[in-house]
Amino acid sequence: MTLFGRKRKERVIDEETKRCIKRNVINYLKRSAPGIYTSLNKYYLMKFNKEFIELLLEEPGKCYQTLIVYFGNPDSAEYFIYCLLERIFSFNPFYTSTALIALKEGNDDEFKRLIMATSSGNMQATIL
């Protein structure tokens, strides 16, 4: 009998939340940095056969590590992802900084938990 043999169930973000976040992030990027959106998506599609935002929501740690390679340094990647997280979490500094820490540590489960915790009511609002 093993006491600690159970495998933890991986957290999954529901499709409605993914769709809403994806729509809002794409709108924000197309408005503020249209070239980066196209370039970033092309890079992620060639590398993983997934769009940037899809990989961010499914495998956040992997997405963040790839973003560091894409930008060439961790500071630029951190600033970029911080701007996106501010909008995803409706400019709530606690959730934004906690999600960024989870990304940097590769803690996918915590990142997804934060997304799902804030998705109940906040995702209906559009990103500014």
Contacts in CASP RR format, 6 or more apart in sequence:
PFRMAT RR
TARGET T0000
AUTHOR 0000-0000-0000
METHOD contacts of the structure
MODEL  1
MTLFGRKRKERVIDEETKRCIKRNVINYLKRSAPGIYTSLNKYYLMKFNK
EFIELLLEEPGKCYQTLIVYFGNPDSAEYFIYCLLERIFSFNPFYTSTAL
IALKEGNDDEFKRLIMATSSGNMQATIL
8 109 0 8 1.000
10 109 0 8 1.000
11 108 0 8 1.000
11 109 0 8 1.000
11 112 0 8 1.000
11 113 0 8 1.000
11 116 0 8 1.000
12 112 0 8 1.000
13 57 0 8 1.000
13 58 0 8 1.000
13 112 0 8 1.000
13 115 0 8 1.000
13 116 0 8 1.000
13 119 0 8 1.000
14 116 0 8 1.000
14 119 0 8 1.000
17 115 0 8 1.000
17 116 0 8 1.000
17 119 0 8 1.000
17 123 0 8 1.000
18 54 0 8 1.000
18 57 0 8 1.000
20 119 0 8 1.000
20 123 0 8 1.000
20 124 0 8 1.000
21 53 0 8 1.000
21 57 0 8 1.000
21 88 0 8 1.000
21 115 0 8 1.000
21 119 0 8 1.000
21 123 0 8 1.000
22 51 0 8 1.000
22 53 0 8 1.000
22 54 0 8 1.000
22 57 0 8 1.000
24 87 0 8 1.000
24 88 0 8 1.000
24 123 0 8 1.000
24 126 0 8 1.000
24 127 0 8 1.000
25 53 0 8 1.000
25 84 0 8 1.000
25 87 0 8 1.000
25 88 0 8 1.000
25 127 0 8 1.000
26 37 0 8 1.000
26 53 0 8 1.000
27 126 0 8 1.000
27 127 0 8 1.000
28 84 0 8 1.000
28 87 0 8 1.000
28 127 0 8 1.000
29 36 0 8 1.000
29 37 0 8 1.000
29 40 0 8 1.000
29 84 0 8 1.000
30 37 0 8 1.000
36 80 0 8 1.000
40 52 0 8 1.000
40 70 0 8 1.000
41 51 0 8 1.000
41 52 0 8 1.000
43 52 0 8 1.000
43 70 0 8 1.000
44 50 0 8 1.000
44 51 0 8 1.000
44 52 0 8 1.000
44 55 0 8 1.000
44 63 0 8 1.000
44 66 0 8 1.000
45 51 0 8 1.000
47 66 0 8 1.000
48 55 0 8 1.000
48 62 0 8 1.000
48 66 0 8 1.000
50 58 0 8 1.000
52 63 0 8 1.000
55 62 0 8 1.000
55 63 0 8 1.000
55 66 0 8 1.000
56 63 0 8 1.000
56 64 0 8 1.000
56 84 0 8 1.000
57 112 0 8 1.000
57 115 0 8 1.000
59 108 0 8 1.000
60 102 0 8 1.000
60 103 0 8 1.000
60 106 0 8 1.000
60 108 0 8 1.000
60 111 0 8 1.000
60 112 0 8 1.000
61 103 0 8 1.000
61 106 0 8 1.000
61 108 0 8 1.000
61 111 0 8 1.000
64 77 0 8 1.000
64 81 0 8 1.000
64 103 0 8 1.000
64 104 0 8 1.000
64 106 0 8 1.000
67 77 0 8 1.000
67 80 0 8 1.000
67 81 0 8 1.000
68 74 0 8 1.000
68 77 0 8 1.000
70 77 0 8 1.000
71 77 0 8 1.000
71 80 0 8 1.000
78 100 0 8 1.000
78 104 0 8 1.000
81 100 0 8 1.000
81 103 0 8 1.000
82 96 0 8 1.000
82 100 0 8 1.000
85 95 0 8 1.000
85 96 0 8 1.000
85 99 0 8 1.000
85 100 0 8 1.000
86 96 0 8 1.000
87 127 0 8 1.000
87 128 0 8 1.000
88 99 0 8 1.000
88 115 0 8 1.000
88 118 0 8 1.000
88 127 0 8 1.000
89 95 0 8 1.000
89 96 0 8 1.000
89 99 0 8 1.000
89 114 0 8 1.000
89 118 0 8 1.000
89 122 0 8 1.000
90 118 0 8 1.000
90 122 0 8 1.000
90 125 0 8 1.000
91 128 0 8 1.000
92 118 0 8 1.000
95 114 0 8 1.000
95 117 0 8 1.000
95 118 0 8 1.000
98 110 0 8 1.000
98 114 0 8 1.000
99 111 0 8 1.000
99 114 0 8 1.000
99 115 0 8 1.000
101 107 0 8 1.000
102 108 0 8 1.000
102 110 0 8 1.000
102 111 0 8 1.000
102 114 0 8 1.000
103 111 0 8 1.000
END
